[in-house]
Amino acid sequence: MTTAEQKGRSLWKESSFYTTLRRLLKGKLAMVGLMIVLVIALCAIFAEQISPYDPIKIDYMNFSLFGAPGGTHLMGTDQLGRDTFSRVIHGARISLSVGFVAVSIALVLGTMLGLIAGYKGGMLETIIMGAMDTIWAFPTLILALAITTLLGPSLFNIMLAIGIVYTPGFARLVRSMVLTVRNQEYVESAKVLGLSNRKIILRHILPNITATIIVQASLNAAQAILAEASLSFLGLGIQPPEASWGSMLKESMQYLDIAPWMSIFPGAAIFLLVLGLNFLGDGLRDALDIKIRID
């Protein structure tokens, strides 16, 4: 091994990313969570290849209504003869899409508002945080339900509604972190050197609070998935015949006594994905050695 390669490996081992990754890999629960999320993500990506049947195809001819798990239908069939396994696999796409997009919306909006409020202060901070506190005052699901009702049931509207609902959490967290960071010596030095507010925020403040934002995003993703399932269960989410774990639970309610598998498998999928994201979020929090605090 050359000297340059040795030096490069040494720098890699001394990097904060390497340290964080090593801590994360040492966490048993974090690894369990990561494996769960990866498996579900791969199922969602390759749903067409994995699913043995069309998830929305109705099969009356083969007398497969309420088919018990086993044989050609691993998780049984529903009231319309549709393969439950195929629907659960395709439903993973909805949950992961909502979790990623909705949290991304909340992260971007909340981070921008939190940075502006925390750094600028004054009347602008009062207005921004007053608006965030107003949204924060409503119960999460009730507000998401109201927004979805107003906009209409669709996948995009669900993502937007959940994103809006979780924006105050990011805004409050980022503002709290900025209030701590903005008085540090390196920020004061940047001001003395004449750097613009934009450069100070992007180069000196945002990089130092990114770890906290990432952890918050991983934890909120689990909450967003539960919110989507709840909205779909209430009939304001993904509309039939598309497969959604929440809508599958709604359809199975009246058949619990004769076909319990219709609710067991989508319910177990929600449980596993939320559990995996929570384990992963806790692992990231420990690996990054931070404490989330929202003032």
Backbone bond lengths (Angstrom), bond angles and torsions (degrees), N, CA, C in turn:
res aa  C-N    CA-C-N  psi(-1)  N-CA   C-N-CA  omega(-1)  CA-C   N-CA-C  phi
1 M - - - 1.466 - - 1.519 109.95 -
2 T 1.318 116.25 130.45 1.461 120.50 -178.37 1.525 110.89 -72.14
3 T 1.344 114.76 165.68 1.470 120.04 178.70 1.522 111.16 -63.00
4 A 1.340 116.23 -38.92 1.464 120.66 179.43 1.520 111.19 -63.68
5 E 1.347 116.93 -39.95 1.460 120.64 179.27 1.526 110.61 -67.34
6 Q 1.338 115.60 -40.63 1.457 119.90 177.71 1.523 111.08 -63.09
7 K 1.334 115.54 -41.91 1.456 120.26 179.19 1.522 110.69 -65.38
8 G 1.340 116.61 -41.54 1.457 120.16 178.80 1.519 111.79 -63.54
9 R 1.337 116.73 -42.07 1.459 119.90 178.39 1.524 111.08 -65.68
10 S 1.320 116.27 -37.97 1.460 120.33 178.47 1.524 111.12 -63.61
11 L 1.341 116.04 -43.62 1.457 119.79 178.75 1.521 111.09 -64.13
12 W 1.345 116.37 -37.48 1.458 120.95 178.45 1.525 111.16 -62.47
13 K 1.351 115.91 -43.07 1.458 120.27 -179.08 1.520 112.34 -69.69
14 E 1.330 115.67 -24.09 1.458 119.57 179.62 1.528 112.50 -90.04
15 S 1.333 117.35 -7.34 1.454 120.82 -176.63 1.520 110.89 -72.65
16 S 1.330 115.39 152.65 1.461 120.53 179.92 1.529 111.05 -67.20
17 F 1.338 117.15 -32.16 1.462 120.17 178.68 1.524 110.78 -64.25
18 Y 1.325 116.08 -43.26 1.469 120.04 178.92 1.520 110.57 -63.05
19 T 1.317 116.52 -43.03 1.466 120.80 179.32 1.518 111.20 -61.80
20 T 1.335 116.02 -44.38 1.465 120.60 179.38 1.521 110.93 -64.18
21 L 1.335 116.91 -43.85 1.467 121.10 179.97 1.524 110.95 -62.88
22 R 1.312 116.54 -40.84 1.469 120.47 179.85 1.524 110.65 -64.59
23 R 1.325 116.61 -42.26 1.464 119.93 177.60 1.525 111.27 -64.15
24 L 1.332 115.83 -40.23 1.462 120.19 -179.59 1.522 111.01 -64.34
25 L 1.333 117.19 -42.66 1.457 121.35 -178.28 1.522 112.48 -68.96
26 K 1.318 116.35 -22.19 1.462 120.08 178.43 1.525 112.34 -78.48
27 G 1.323 116.27 -20.75 1.461 119.76 -179.52 1.523 111.30 -78.56
28 K 1.320 117.58 117.11 1.462 121.32 -176.75 1.529 111.52 -65.97
29 L 1.319 116.61 -45.16 1.462 119.41 179.98 1.525 111.08 -66.32
30 A 1.333 116.60 -36.17 1.464 119.93 178.08 1.526 110.47 -63.01
31 M 1.325 116.70 -39.97 1.460 120.61 178.95 1.534 111.24 -68.18
32 V 1.322 115.76 -37.77 1.468 119.04 176.09 1.529 109.96 -62.32
33 G 1.328 115.51 -45.62 1.461 119.98 178.19 1.508 112.52 -61.84
34 L 1.331 116.66 -42.74 1.463 120.91 179.81 1.526 110.91 -62.71
35 M 1.319 117.41 -42.29 1.458 120.98 179.98 1.528 111.06 -65.12
36 I 1.339 116.84 -41.10 1.461 120.12 178.82 1.525 110.52 -61.85
37 V 1.329 116.16 -47.68 1.465 120.22 -178.55 1.526 110.80 -64.44
38 L 1.321 117.63 -41.25 1.470 120.89 179.87 1.529 111.61 -64.29
39 V 1.326 116.80 -42.74 1.466 120.19 -179.72 1.529 110.42 -63.03
40 I 1.331 116.41 -45.86 1.468 119.92 179.91 1.525 110.59 -66.17
41 A 1.338 116.72 -38.56 1.464 120.38 178.35 1.530 110.94 -63.69
42 L 1.321 117.47 -41.78 1.469 120.95 178.60 1.531 110.64 -65.95
43 C 1.321 116.69 -37.99 1.472 119.90 176.74 1.520 110.71 -62.95
44 A 1.339 115.98 -39.20 1.465 119.72 179.84 1.527 110.82 -68.43
45 I 1.332 117.10 -41.88 1.469 121.15 -178.28 1.529 111.05 -65.50
46 F 1.324 116.07 -42.95 1.468 120.43 -176.39 1.531 111.25 -105.87
47 A 1.323 116.09 37.56 1.469 120.35 -176.63 1.523 112.20 -59.62
48 E 1.342 117.20 -41.86 1.468 119.76 -178.95 1.520 111.87 -63.20
49 Q 1.332 116.21 -36.62 1.462 120.09 -178.57 1.529 112.07 -77.12
50 I 1.326 116.80 -31.65 1.462 120.69 -176.12 1.521 111.66 -84.94
51 S 1.332 117.32 -39.39 1.464 121.15 -175.64 1.529 111.03 -67.11
52 P 1.330 117.53 126.10 1.469 119.53 179.71 1.525 113.27 -77.53
53 Y 1.359 117.00 -17.52 1.457 120.31 -176.84 1.529 110.13 -135.89
54 D 1.315 114.87 164.76 1.455 120.85 172.80 1.532 108.46 -70.88
55 P 1.333 118.39 125.06 1.469 120.00 -174.16 1.527 114.68 -68.20
56 I 1.333 117.87 -17.92 1.466 119.48 -178.09 1.531 112.22 -113.34
57 K 1.321 117.13 3.99 1.467 119.99 -178.79 1.525 110.33 -78.08
58 I 1.324 116.12 126.13 1.459 122.06 178.84 1.525 109.36 -88.00
59 D 1.345 116.17 130.73 1.465 120.78 -177.01 1.525 109.96 -121.44
60 Y 1.352 115.20 94.33 1.460 120.45 176.26 1.537 111.91 -92.70
61 M 1.319 116.21 -23.65 1.460 120.67 -169.31 1.525 112.99 -74.97
62 N 1.343 117.21 -30.12 1.462 119.51 -175.14 1.528 113.15 -95.48
63 F 1.329 115.64 11.83 1.464 120.92 177.24 1.535 111.83 53.49
64 S 1.343 115.47 44.84 1.463 120.02 -176.86 1.523 112.46 -105.68
65 L 1.340 117.55 18.15 1.454 120.07 177.97 1.527 109.62 -67.38
66 F 1.347 115.92 133.96 1.462 122.36 -179.72 1.527 111.44 55.87
67 G 1.325 116.07 37.03 1.463 119.70 178.28 1.513 111.04 -69.11
68 A 1.330 116.97 132.90 1.464 121.54 -179.79 1.532 110.48 -70.73
69 P 1.339 117.60 153.93 1.470 120.40 178.06 1.519 111.71 -58.86
70 G 1.333 114.76 140.99 1.452 120.58 179.42 1.510 111.30 127.73
71 G 1.300 115.58 166.42 1.455 120.54 179.35 1.516 112.32 66.23
72 T 1.326 116.04 -128.45 1.465 119.80 -178.34 1.525 112.50 -81.15
73 H 1.311 117.79 -10.16 1.466 121.91 178.90 1.528 108.52 -120.25
74 L 1.305 115.63 96.96 1.466 121.57 -172.66 1.523 112.94 -56.99
75 M 1.342 116.66 -40.40 1.466 121.15 -179.61 1.521 112.16 -111.84
76 G 1.321 117.30 18.92 1.447 121.68 178.98 1.523 112.66 79.59
77 T 1.305 116.10 -171.12 1.469 122.01 179.53 1.528 109.04 -128.60
78 D 1.341 115.55 165.61 1.465 119.95 -178.14 1.527 111.15 -99.76
79 Q 1.318 116.27 -163.53 1.465 121.85 -174.88 1.522 112.89 -69.58
80 L 1.345 116.57 -14.16 1.468 120.35 178.72 1.530 111.93 -110.92
81 G 1.316 116.19 10.24 1.457 120.14 179.03 1.518 113.96 80.26
82 R 1.326 118.13 9.87 1.464 121.41 179.81 1.522 110.44 -79.19
83 D 1.319 116.06 142.92 1.462 121.96 -177.34 1.530 110.08 -71.17
84 T 1.322 117.42 120.14 1.459 122.12 -177.15 1.523 111.81 -66.14
85 F 1.324 117.16 -39.67 1.466 120.43 179.37 1.523 111.24 -59.65
86 S 1.328 116.82 -45.22 1.468 120.68 179.54 1.517 111.11 -63.37
87 R 1.322 116.73 -37.92 1.457 120.21 -179.56 1.530 111.49 -71.34
88 V 1.317 116.75 -36.85 1.471 119.81 176.87 1.529 110.36 -65.00
89 I 1.326 116.40 -41.89 1.471 120.35 -179.75 1.522 110.23 -63.50
90 H 1.316 118.19 -45.78 1.471 120.82 179.53 1.527 111.55 -71.11
91 G 1.334 116.81 -29.05 1.455 119.56 176.68 1.513 112.97 -65.26
92 A 1.340 116.60 -24.26 1.465 120.45 177.56 1.524 111.03 -61.86
93 R 1.321 116.84 -32.91 1.468 120.41 178.53 1.524 111.08 -61.96
94 I 1.327 115.70 -42.79 1.460 119.85 -179.28 1.520 110.23 -63.09
95 S 1.316 116.56 -49.66 1.462 120.59 -176.60 1.523 111.78 -62.65
96 L 1.325 117.23 -45.68 1.462 120.10 -179.54 1.524 111.31 -67.88
97 S 1.329 116.79 -37.47 1.467 119.79 178.45 1.522 110.93 -63.69
98 V 1.332 115.66 -45.29 1.466 119.33 179.21 1.521 110.70 -64.55
99 G 1.340 116.36 -44.39 1.454 119.72 179.56 1.513 112.42 -58.95
100 F 1.339 117.17 -42.38 1.464 120.83 -177.26 1.523 112.03 -75.66
101 V 1.329 117.33 -50.55 1.462 120.97 -174.78 1.532 111.38 -69.40
102 A 1.340 116.90 -46.43 1.466 119.95 -178.03 1.516 111.23 -62.16
103 V 1.322 117.03 -43.67 1.463 120.05 179.11 1.524 110.84 -68.78
104 S 1.322 117.14 -33.74 1.470 119.82 176.88 1.527 110.77 -63.56
105 I 1.339 116.26 -41.61 1.466 120.24 177.36 1.524 110.10 -61.46
106 A 1.333 116.23 -47.99 1.463 120.44 -179.77 1.522 111.27 -63.79
107 L 1.325 116.20 -39.18 1.473 120.46 -178.84 1.517 111.23 -64.29
108 V 1.326 116.88 -48.15 1.469 120.58 -177.35 1.530 110.78 -65.42
109 L 1.329 116.31 -50.46 1.464 119.83 -178.96 1.528 111.24 -64.64
110 G 1.317 116.51 -47.97 1.451 120.73 -177.53 1.511 112.92 -64.45
111 T 1.336 116.52 -39.20 1.467 120.09 179.46 1.524 110.69 -66.74
112 M 1.329 116.77 -44.26 1.470 119.89 179.18 1.528 111.43 -61.13
113 L 1.326 116.08 -47.44 1.465 119.87 -178.92 1.527 111.37 -66.84
114 G 1.326 116.24 -39.66 1.461 119.78 179.28 1.521 112.61 -66.69
115 L 1.325 116.87 -38.48 1.463 120.81 177.87 1.532 110.97 -64.58
116 I 1.326 115.61 -45.62 1.473 119.88 -179.23 1.527 110.63 -64.64
117 A 1.340 116.21 -46.63 1.466 119.85 -177.96 1.526 111.48 -64.95
118 G 1.324 116.40 -43.69 1.459 119.37 -177.03 1.515 113.79 -71.74
119 Y 1.328 116.91 -34.98 1.465 119.73 -176.04 1.523 112.13 -85.62
120 K 1.326 116.23 -41.86 1.465 119.79 -177.32 1.531 112.22 -78.08
121 G 1.334 116.37 -45.08 1.457 120.34 -178.84 1.524 111.88 69.61
122 G 1.319 115.94 -162.78 1.458 121.10 175.47 1.519 113.68 67.65
123 M 1.326 115.21 -150.01 1.459 121.82 -177.14 1.523 111.81 -63.50
124 L 1.346 117.01 -36.12 1.465 120.80 179.78 1.528 110.41 -62.03
125 E 1.317 116.88 -41.50 1.462 121.06 177.38 1.530 110.52 -63.45
126 T 1.312 116.63 -41.84 1.459 121.05 -179.61 1.525 111.20 -61.69
127 I 1.338 116.43 -43.67 1.466 120.67 -179.23 1.523 110.95 -66.22
128 I 1.334 116.11 -47.85 1.474 120.26 -177.22 1.521 110.72 -63.42
129 M 1.323 116.56 -50.13 1.458 118.90 -176.34 1.528 111.78 -71.97
130 G 1.330 116.70 -26.45 1.464 118.91 173.96 1.522 111.15 -64.39
131 A 1.339 115.98 -41.79 1.468 120.54 177.28 1.528 110.98 -65.67
132 M 1.339 116.04 -41.13 1.465 119.79 178.87 1.531 111.02 -65.34
133 D 1.317 116.83 -40.22 1.465 120.01 179.22 1.524 111.35 -65.46
134 T 1.326 116.34 -33.93 1.468 120.08 177.96 1.523 110.59 -64.11
135 I 1.329 116.74 -45.53 1.470 120.87 177.15 1.518 110.10 -65.43
136 W 1.329 116.23 -41.24 1.468 122.65 -177.68 1.524 111.48 -62.49
137 A 1.323 116.87 -27.37 1.468 121.28 -175.57 1.528 112.21 -69.78
138 F 1.336 117.33 -24.04 1.463 120.48 -178.99 1.526 110.33 -83.59
139 P 1.323 118.04 143.57 1.473 120.01 172.28 1.525 110.06 -58.32
140 T 1.308 115.86 138.16 1.468 121.48 -173.07 1.522 113.00 -54.38
141 L 1.323 116.09 -53.23 1.468 119.64 -175.81 1.519 111.64 -67.25
142 I 1.335 117.22 -37.52 1.465 120.41 -179.25 1.527 110.33 -64.02
143 L 1.324 116.60 -43.79 1.463 119.86 179.77 1.522 111.08 -66.92
144 A 1.323 117.15 -42.72 1.468 120.49 177.39 1.522 110.67 -62.12
145 L 1.322 115.92 -38.07 1.463 121.04 177.74 1.525 110.86 -63.96
146 A 1.325 116.81 -41.92 1.466 120.92 -179.38 1.527 111.25 -66.95
147 I 1.324 116.75 -42.50 1.470 120.39 -179.68 1.522 110.50 -66.08
148 T 1.333 116.86 -43.27 1.468 120.42 179.69 1.523 111.24 -65.36
149 T 1.321 116.41 -38.07 1.471 119.85 176.73 1.519 110.72 -62.93
150 L 1.323 116.38 -41.15 1.460 121.37 -179.65 1.525 111.89 -67.31
151 L 1.330 116.97 -42.62 1.463 121.57 -176.27 1.526 112.61 -83.97
152 G 1.336 116.07 -26.55 1.459 119.84 -177.19 1.518 111.05 103.89
153 P 1.339 117.39 149.12 1.469 121.21 -177.76 1.526 112.55 -73.34
154 S 1.316 116.68 117.40 1.459 123.44 173.96 1.512 107.98 -164.80
155 L 1.318 116.96 162.41 1.460 120.85 -177.85 1.522 110.92 -62.62
156 F 1.328 117.45 -44.91 1.465 120.24 -178.81 1.525 111.50 -63.95
157 N 1.324 116.44 -42.15 1.466 119.99 -179.38 1.526 111.78 -65.05
158 I 1.329 116.44 -35.17 1.466 120.06 176.10 1.524 109.92 -64.04
159 M 1.334 116.23 -45.94 1.464 120.26 179.20 1.522 110.88 -60.14
160 L 1.333 115.71 -44.23 1.463 120.22 -179.14 1.526 111.05 -65.07
161 A 1.327 116.78 -44.41 1.463 120.71 -178.95 1.520 111.44 -62.30
162 I 1.328 116.49 -46.62 1.464 119.99 -179.76 1.525 110.49 -66.95
163 G 1.338 116.40 -37.19 1.461 119.82 177.21 1.516 112.19 -61.22
164 I 1.330 116.72 -43.27 1.470 120.95 178.88 1.529 110.50 -64.05
165 V 1.321 115.93 -41.91 1.461 120.69 -177.13 1.530 111.74 -62.44
166 Y 1.333 117.18 -36.82 1.468 120.35 -176.70 1.528 113.52 -93.19
167 T 1.318 117.57 -1.26 1.467 120.42 177.94 1.531 113.19 -60.92
168 P 1.348 119.68 -44.46 1.467 118.99 -179.19 1.520 113.99 -58.44
169 G 1.329 117.75 -34.10 1.454 120.41 179.14 1.517 111.71 -61.00
170 F 1.331 116.53 -44.41 1.467 120.44 177.54 1.520 110.82 -68.52
171 A 1.331 117.17 -41.69 1.461 120.43 -178.40 1.519 111.04 -61.68
172 R 1.328 117.39 -44.93 1.454 121.41 -179.77 1.524 111.35 -66.04
173 L 1.325 115.61 -41.03 1.465 119.76 179.45 1.523 111.34 -64.97
174 V 1.340 117.10 -48.42 1.463 121.34 -178.35 1.521 110.64 -64.03
175 R 1.322 117.47 -43.46 1.464 120.05 177.80 1.526 110.80 -57.74
176 S 1.331 115.46 -44.84 1.458 119.85 179.83 1.523 111.69 -59.60
177 M 1.331 116.53 -41.92 1.465 120.85 179.70 1.530 111.44 -69.23
178 V 1.337 116.38 -39.95 1.472 120.36 -179.06 1.529 110.36 -64.92
179 L 1.322 117.40 -38.65 1.460 120.13 178.50 1.519 111.48 -60.92
180 T 1.328 116.17 -29.95 1.465 120.59 177.93 1.522 111.96 -79.65
181 V 1.337 115.86 -39.63 1.463 120.69 -173.01 1.527 113.00 -81.48
182 R 1.329 117.61 -32.30 1.470 119.75 -170.11 1.527 113.70 -65.32
183 N 1.331 118.10 -17.60 1.469 120.95 179.41 1.520 112.93 -98.56
184 Q 1.334 116.62 6.66 1.457 119.97 178.06 1.526 110.34 -70.12
185 E 1.332 115.22 158.85 1.470 120.24 -174.93 1.525 112.22 -63.24
186 Y 1.334 117.97 -37.89 1.466 119.31 -176.91 1.527 111.20 -68.53
187 V 1.334 117.76 -28.81 1.465 120.59 175.79 1.522 109.78 -73.12
188 E 1.327 116.75 -42.49 1.469 120.48 177.73 1.523 110.64 -63.06
189 S 1.323 116.90 -38.39 1.472 120.62 178.11 1.518 111.01 -64.23
190 A 1.330 116.28 -39.69 1.467 120.23 178.74 1.524 110.72 -63.88
191 K 1.327 116.35 -37.79 1.462 119.73 176.85 1.522 111.23 -65.10
192 V 1.323 116.36 -41.45 1.472 120.82 179.64 1.521 110.82 -63.15
193 L 1.328 116.50 -36.08 1.464 120.89 179.75 1.523 112.43 -73.35
194 G 1.315 117.05 -7.61 1.457 120.70 175.60 1.515 115.19 89.24
195 L 1.340 118.31 16.20 1.458 120.18 178.25 1.527 110.11 -67.62
196 S 1.311 116.08 146.13 1.461 120.86 179.36 1.527 110.16 -70.40
197 N 1.317 115.45 160.40 1.466 119.80 178.94 1.529 111.72 -59.07
198 R 1.324 115.69 -37.17 1.469 120.18 -179.69 1.521 110.81 -62.45
199 K 1.336 116.69 -44.88 1.467 120.34 -179.65 1.523 111.30 -68.37
200 I 1.308 116.63 -37.85 1.466 119.66 178.97 1.531 110.60 -63.31
201 I 1.332 115.47 -43.36 1.465 119.59 -179.80 1.520 111.20 -65.72
202 L 1.335 116.90 -46.41 1.468 120.84 -174.79 1.519 112.96 -76.04
203 R 1.320 118.21 -33.75 1.464 120.93 -174.65 1.525 113.85 -95.31
204 H 1.316 117.14 -29.45 1.464 118.86 -170.94 1.523 114.09 -118.10
205 I 1.321 117.90 -32.07 1.462 119.46 -177.31 1.523 111.68 -93.80
206 L 1.327 116.97 -53.59 1.465 120.65 -176.07 1.534 113.15 -58.16
207 P 1.351 119.75 -45.33 1.473 118.67 179.74 1.527 113.65 -60.09
208 N 1.327 117.33 -26.70 1.460 120.24 -177.02 1.524 113.46 -86.08
209 I 1.319 117.56 -5.94 1.462 120.19 177.27 1.530 111.64 -120.03
210 T 1.320 116.42 3.40 1.467 120.69 -177.26 1.517 112.17 -61.85
211 A 1.322 117.68 -40.49 1.465 120.97 -177.84 1.521 111.01 -59.16
212 T 1.312 116.47 -43.49 1.464 120.65 179.18 1.524 111.30 -63.84
213 I 1.326 116.33 -39.16 1.473 120.64 179.81 1.529 110.51 -65.32
214 I 1.321 116.94 -39.79 1.468 121.31 -179.82 1.522 110.91 -62.21
215 V 1.322 116.33 -44.55 1.466 120.29 179.36 1.522 110.49 -63.41
216 Q 1.327 116.37 -44.38 1.459 120.52 178.61 1.528 110.69 -60.07
217 A 1.325 117.17 -39.62 1.464 121.28 179.89 1.524 111.25 -64.58
218 S 1.330 117.22 -41.80 1.467 120.08 -179.17 1.526 111.48 -65.19
219 L 1.321 116.74 -36.81 1.465 120.08 178.59 1.525 111.53 -74.09
220 N 1.321 117.14 -37.61 1.464 120.66 179.35 1.521 112.27 -70.32
221 A 1.333 117.14 -26.02 1.460 119.91 178.61 1.521 110.77 -60.85
222 A 1.331 116.68 -40.90 1.463 120.35 177.71 1.520 110.76 -63.32
223 Q 1.321 117.06 -41.50 1.463 121.28 179.26 1.533 110.99 -66.52
224 A 1.329 116.58 -37.20 1.463 120.18 179.10 1.524 111.44 -65.46
225 I 1.320 116.80 -38.08 1.461 121.23 178.56 1.526 110.51 -65.31
226 L 1.323 116.55 -40.67 1.463 120.04 176.32 1.526 110.97 -65.10
227 A 1.331 116.49 -39.08 1.467 120.26 178.90 1.523 111.01 -63.72
228 E 1.332 116.85 -42.29 1.469 120.35 178.70 1.518 111.12 -63.62
229 A 1.332 116.07 -42.69 1.459 119.75 179.25 1.533 110.25 -63.16
230 S 1.322 116.60 -38.34 1.468 120.62 179.28 1.520 111.29 -66.11
231 L 1.339 116.63 -43.53 1.463 120.25 179.48 1.527 111.14 -65.37
232 S 1.327 116.67 -40.72 1.462 119.88 177.83 1.522 110.90 -66.36
233 F 1.337 116.26 -36.23 1.464 120.36 177.74 1.521 110.98 -63.86
234 L 1.327 116.16 -32.94 1.463 121.30 -179.84 1.531 112.32 -84.32
235 G 1.329 116.44 -2.05 1.454 120.28 177.04 1.513 115.12 90.98
236 L 1.348 117.79 8.03 1.462 121.23 -179.05 1.510 112.42 -108.71
237 G 1.311 116.27 10.50 1.455 119.91 -179.70 1.512 111.85 -102.65
238 I 1.310 115.18 -135.96 1.458 120.68 178.90 1.525 109.70 -65.20
239 Q 1.313 115.62 130.48 1.463 120.86 -174.81 1.531 111.11 -92.01
240 P 1.346 116.60 148.18 1.464 121.52 176.90 1.525 110.32 -56.52
241 P 1.333 117.11 147.78 1.468 127.16 8.25 1.532 114.09 -94.39
242 E 1.346 118.96 8.01 1.458 120.53 -179.14 1.519 110.82 -60.02
243 A 1.325 115.55 146.20 1.463 120.95 -177.11 1.518 110.95 -87.35
244 S 1.316 115.92 125.57 1.459 123.25 174.95 1.518 107.32 -141.21
245 W 1.317 117.02 139.47 1.466 119.43 -177.56 1.527 111.49 -59.51
246 G 1.319 117.17 -40.21 1.452 120.38 179.28 1.520 112.59 -65.46
247 S 1.337 116.31 -44.37 1.472 119.59 179.67 1.526 111.21 -68.98
248 M 1.328 117.56 -30.86 1.465 120.85 176.01 1.526 110.44 -64.95
249 L 1.328 116.33 -38.73 1.463 119.79 176.99 1.524 110.81 -65.32
250 K 1.328 115.62 -38.98 1.467 119.11 178.99 1.528 110.87 -63.43
251 E 1.342 116.72 -44.66 1.456 120.65 -178.69 1.526 112.07 -65.49
252 S 1.326 116.24 -28.23 1.470 119.50 -174.41 1.526 113.17 -83.91
253 M 1.331 117.75 -11.05 1.472 120.37 -174.38 1.531 113.23 -55.12
254 Q 1.316 116.50 -46.13 1.467 119.53 -174.80 1.524 113.06 -80.80
255 Y 1.345 116.44 -0.11 1.463 119.12 -178.70 1.530 111.72 -120.90
256 L 1.330 116.86 20.20 1.466 120.14 -176.51 1.526 112.25 -61.47
257 D 1.320 117.37 -32.72 1.461 119.90 -176.41 1.523 113.05 -77.89
258 I 1.344 117.03 -26.33 1.472 118.69 -177.11 1.531 113.07 -109.74
259 A 1.339 117.41 -20.43 1.475 120.44 -179.20 1.531 110.22 -144.51
260 P 1.337 118.11 67.40 1.467 120.86 -177.30 1.521 114.20 -62.39
261 W 1.339 117.10 -23.85 1.457 119.89 -179.38 1.533 112.66 -64.50
262 M 1.333 116.20 -21.35 1.464 119.10 179.07 1.529 111.68 -64.10
263 S 1.318 117.22 -27.17 1.467 120.91 178.44 1.524 112.35 -103.11
264 I 1.318 117.52 -28.12 1.470 120.88 -176.75 1.529 111.28 -62.74
265 F 1.322 117.00 -47.78 1.463 119.63 -172.63 1.534 113.55 -72.48
266 P 1.332 120.98 -46.85 1.471 118.50 175.05 1.525 112.13 -64.95
267 G 1.348 117.00 -35.55 1.461 119.49 176.48 1.519 111.66 -63.70
268 A 1.342 116.41 -40.76 1.462 120.08 178.08 1.527 111.27 -66.21
269 A 1.332 116.83 -35.39 1.471 120.32 178.28 1.523 111.13 -63.97
270 I 1.343 116.46 -44.30 1.469 120.47 177.18 1.520 109.94 -60.99
271 F 1.321 116.06 -46.15 1.468 121.00 -179.40 1.522 111.45 -58.78
272 L 1.324 117.16 -47.34 1.458 120.55 -177.32 1.522 112.09 -65.53
273 L 1.336 117.54 -43.20 1.457 119.89 -178.19 1.526 111.18 -66.77
274 V 1.321 117.35 -43.51 1.467 120.57 178.59 1.524 110.32 -65.50
275 L 1.321 117.16 -40.92 1.460 121.09 177.71 1.528 110.77 -62.22
276 G 1.337 116.25 -44.92 1.457 120.02 179.54 1.514 112.55 -61.95
277 L 1.323 117.65 -42.83 1.463 121.01 179.27 1.528 111.36 -66.56
278 N 1.324 117.37 -37.38 1.455 120.22 177.63 1.526 111.58 -67.06
279 F 1.323 116.77 -42.89 1.461 120.46 176.38 1.532 110.55 -60.72
280 L 1.336 115.64 -43.86 1.459 120.12 -179.64 1.524 111.30 -65.55
281 G 1.334 116.89 -41.64 1.456 120.70 178.48 1.517 112.17 -63.30
282 D 1.331 116.38 -42.58 1.466 119.90 177.60 1.524 110.82 -64.47
283 G 1.340 115.72 -38.22 1.463 119.11 178.29 1.515 112.32 -65.33
284 L 1.326 116.45 -41.48 1.467 120.20 176.97 1.527 111.22 -63.65
285 R 1.315 116.44 -39.89 1.466 120.28 179.23 1.529 110.79 -62.14
286 D 1.338 116.42 -43.14 1.461 119.75 179.02 1.524 111.44 -69.72
287 A 1.341 116.58 -39.58 1.460 120.09 -178.65 1.519 112.17 -66.39
288 L 1.318 115.60 -37.24 1.459 120.27 179.10 1.521 112.19 -84.92
289 D 1.336 115.28 -9.64 1.470 121.99 175.68 1.525 111.31 55.46
290 I 1.328 114.83 54.98 1.464 119.69 179.43 1.517 109.99 -128.91
291 K 1.308 115.76 163.38 1.453 122.63 175.81 1.521 108.39 -122.89
292 I 1.326 116.17 125.90 1.470 120.07 179.13 1.524 108.31 -84.12
293 R 1.297 115.06 127.21 1.462 120.35 179.65 1.519 108.03 -138.66
294 I 1.321 116.66 127.75 1.454 121.95 177.63 1.515 108.44 -114.50
295 D 1.319 117.52 114.04 1.466 121.43 -179.50 1.517 110.39 -76.71
